Amino acid sequence: MTNNTIKIAMKKYFEALEILYKNETGDLPYFPYDPTLPPIIYVGIPTKEEWIQWRAVEKDTITDLVELEEQLHIRFHASISEYFNSYWFAFLNGTVAESNYALLPVLPDRETDKFAALQVEYAKYCALLNRPMEYSPIGSEIESGNAIVVNNTNGKVFVEDAEAQTMELISESLADFIEMLI
């Protein structure tokens, strides 16, 4: 893997995603329509079943994580900030070594809602184990529900099995992990 930035890796991912969907279905990917979301990523109109096509859109605003960092008394790795400041999108999923992964969406006006809630829950989990919050969850392994976490110091990506209290290294960086999902 190359040492790409998050934005470059995400651009490659979303370009590959569009090609995949256009080749397989002739459409863009769909997700449930939410009329309360700004329509920035929407393409077309909702179906009768209330699904709508979407396309990742490069962000033109800055999402600041400082307040959340102060609340949790941690400092997120720079790759996490870059992740939330690169694109708006509905999903970023993929398969690596026969495991399916899903990273958190970055939706307009809700960029960090799920992320913030997940960090607060993870901080409680760390407190129960009497350990510092050295990692930040940013997604999950779909079948097991195990968290995908980023080390806040070095940016390495792990799958954390909370039940077994183990960490398995899956990538040297978030950018490389995103490229693996293509």
C-alpha positions in Angstrom: 0.0 0.0 0.0 1.0 3.6 -0.6 1.1 6.2 2.1 -1.8 8.2 0.7 -3.8 10.8 2.4 -7.4 10.0 3.4 -8.8 12.4 0.8 -7.0 10.6 -2.1 -7.9 7.2 -0.7 -11.6 8.2 -0.4 -11.6 9.7 -3.9 -10.3 6.4 -5.3 -12.9 4.5 -3.3 -15.9 6.6 -4.4 -14.8 6.5 -8.0 -14.5 2.7 -7.9 -17.9 2.5 -6.1 -19.6 4.5 -8.8 -18.0 2.4 -11.5 -19.1 -0.8 -9.7 -22.7 0.3 -9.4 -23.0 1.6 -12.9 -21.6 -1.7 -14.3 -23.8 -3.9 -12.1 -27.1 -1.9 -11.9 -26.7 1.1 -14.3 -27.4 3.4 -11.3 -25.5 5.0 -8.4 -25.7 3.5 -4.9 -29.0 4.0 -3.0 -29.7 4.6 0.7 -32.8 5.5 2.7 -34.1 8.9 1.9 -34.2 11.4 4.8 -36.0 14.6 3.9 -34.3 16.3 6.9 -30.8 16.0 5.4 -29.5 18.7 3.1 -29.8 17.3 -0.4 -26.1 17.8 -1.2 -25.4 14.1 -1.8 -28.8 13.2 -3.3 -29.1 12.4 -7.0 -32.5 12.3 -8.5 -35.7 11.8 -6.5 -36.7 9.1 -4.0 -38.2 5.9 -5.1 -41.7 4.8 -4.0 -40.0 2.8 -1.3 -38.2 6.0 -0.1 -34.7 5.2 -1.3 -32.6 7.7 -3.1 -29.4 7.5 -5.2 -26.4 9.3 -3.7 -22.9 10.4 -4.8 -20.0 11.3 -2.5 -19.4 15.1 -2.6 -16.1 16.8 -1.7 -16.6 18.8 1.5 -16.3 22.6 1.4 -16.7 23.1 5.1 -14.6 22.2 8.1 -15.8 19.9 10.8 -13.9 20.7 14.0 -13.4 17.9 16.5 -11.7 20.0 19.2 -14.9 20.3 21.4 -15.3 16.5 21.4 -11.6 16.0 22.2 -11.8 18.4 25.1 -14.9 16.6 26.4 -13.2 13.2 26.3 -9.7 14.5 27.3 -8.1 13.0 24.2 -6.5 14.0 21.0 -7.7 12.2 17.9 -5.1 11.1 15.3 -4.9 13.6 12.4 -6.3 10.9 10.0 -9.6 11.0 11.8 -10.0 14.8 11.3 -9.1 14.4 7.7 -11.7 11.6 7.3 -14.4 13.9 8.6 -13.2 16.8 6.4 -12.8 15.1 3.0 -16.2 14.0 1.7 -19.9 13.8 2.5 -21.1 10.3 1.9 -23.8 7.7 2.9 -21.6 4.7 3.3 -18.0 3.4 3.0 -18.0 -0.4 3.2 -15.9 -3.2 1.8 -14.4 -6.6 2.2 -10.9 -7.4 3.2 -9.6 -10.9 3.7 -13.2 -12.3 3.8 -14.3 -9.9 6.5 -16.9 -7.2 5.7 -16.3 -3.7 7.2 -18.3 -0.5 7.4 -16.9 2.9 8.3 -19.0 5.6 9.7 -20.9 7.9 7.2 -20.2 11.6 7.0 -23.6 13.1 6.3 -24.3 16.9 5.8 -25.3 18.6 9.0 -24.7 15.3 10.9 -21.0 14.9 10.1 -20.0 13.6 13.6 -23.3 12.6 15.3 -22.7 8.9 15.2 -18.9 9.3 15.7 -19.4 11.5 18.8 -22.0 9.1 20.3 -19.6 6.2 19.6 -16.7 8.0 21.3 -18.7 8.7 24.4 -19.7 5.0 24.7 -16.1 3.9 24.0 -14.8 6.3 26.7 -17.2 4.6 29.2 -16.0 1.2 28.1 -12.4 2.3 28.6 -13.2 3.7 32.1 -14.8 0.4 33.0 -11.6 -1.4 32.1 -9.6 1.3 33.9 -7.5 2.0 30.7 -6.8 5.2 28.8 -8.7 5.9 25.6 -5.8 5.3 23.2 -8.1 4.3 20.3 -11.1 5.8 18.6 -13.8 3.7 17.0 -14.6 4.7 13.4 -16.6 1.7 12.1 -17.2 -2.0 12.6 -16.6 -5.5 11.3 -20.1 -6.2 10.0 -20.6 -9.9 11.0 -19.0 -9.8 14.4 -19.9 -6.2 15.4 -16.3 -5.7 16.5 -15.1 -2.2 16.4 -12.7 -0.8 13.9 -10.4 1.5 15.9 -7.7 4.0 15.0 -4.7 4.4 17.4 -4.8 8.0 18.4 -1.0 8.2 18.6 0.3 6.4 15.4 -2.9 6.1 13.3 -2.7 2.4 12.9 -6.1 0.6 12.3 -7.2 -2.4 14.4 -10.2 -4.6 14.9 -11.0 -4.7 18.6 -12.8 -7.7 20.0 -14.2 -6.2 23.2 -15.3 -9.6 24.5 -11.9 -11.2 24.2 -10.2 -7.8 24.9 -7.9 -8.2 21.9 -6.6 -5.9 19.1 -5.8 -7.2 15.6 -3.8 -4.9 13.4 -5.5 -4.6 10.0 -3.7 -1.6 8.4 -0.8 0.7 9.0 -3.1 3.7 8.3 -6.7 4.7 7.8 -5.9 5.8 4.2 -4.4 2.4 3.4 -7.4 0.7 5.0 -9.9 2.6 2.9 -7.9 1.6 -0.2 -8.1 -2.0 0.9 -11.9 -1.7 0.9 -12.1 -0.9 -2.9 
